[in-house]
């Protein structure tokens, strides 16, 4: 069933669309809040240690730094374990 529609002559006025920026001409950008973070001396030292290169760690270990000696020992142990796993022919994949 179809219904025939004649011409439509009635129209409605649309409200004027305004840009939000036009509504408040005196709006100024708000300053961005800034958070201030202070690290303890222990946290700063840990951050410096984490950013060291293996060469720096080895140098510190040779100068008697106990923390560096422990890290070098762990790195050497990890290398040995990796070499043993590679020599067994098994591949260990970490995803």
N, C-alpha and C positions, 0 to 999 in steps of 0.2 A: 504494500500500500504506500503510495507516495502522496505527499501533501504539497501543494503549490504555495509558494510564498510570494506575495507581491513585493513591491518596492517598499523600503523602510525609509521613512522621512524623519523619524524622531531621533535626535542625538542628545547626548549628555555632555556637559562641559567637564573636562578632566581637570583635577586639581593640578596646580602648577608644581612641578617637581623642582626642588631646589637642592643644590649641593650643600652638604653639611658644612663645608668651609665658608659658604656664603652666609650661613646663619649667624655665625659668631665672628665678625671681622676682627675683633680684638683678642682672639684666642692666640696665645703664645705657646711655643713649644716648652714643655715642662722639662726641667733638668732630669737627667737619668740618675737614679739613686746609685750610689757607689758604696759597696761593702768593703770594709777594711778587715783584712785578715792578718793576724800576727802569728808566726810560727815560733814555738819554743826553740830553745837552742838545741835540744835533743832532736826535734823534728828537722831542723835545718841541717844538722850533721847527718842525719839519715838520708836526707835528700841529696846532699853532696856525695855521700857514699854510693848511692844508687846510680848517680850519673858518671861515676868513674869509669875509665876505660880499663880493660884488662892489663894494659901496660902500667897504668898508674897503680893498680892494685898490687901487681908483682913488685914494683919499686918499693911500695910501702911495706910489703911483706919482707923484702930483703933488708929493710931498715929496722925490722923488729916489731912492726905493728901486728899485734896478736889477732885483731879482727881480720886484717888482710891475709894473714897466714891461714886462718881457718877458711876463708873464702877461696883462696888458691887451692887448698887441700880438697875442698868440695868440688871445685871445678876439675881438678885432676882426676878425682874419683869418678865423676860423671863421664869424663873422656874415656877412662878405662872401661867402664861399663858399656858405653856405646861401641867401643872397639870390639869387645867380647861379643856383643850381640850381632855386630856386622860380620864377625868371623864365623859365626854359627850358620850364616846364610839366611837366617830369618829376618824378615823386614818388619820393623815395628812402625806402624803408621799412627800418628796422632792427628786426629781431625779436630 
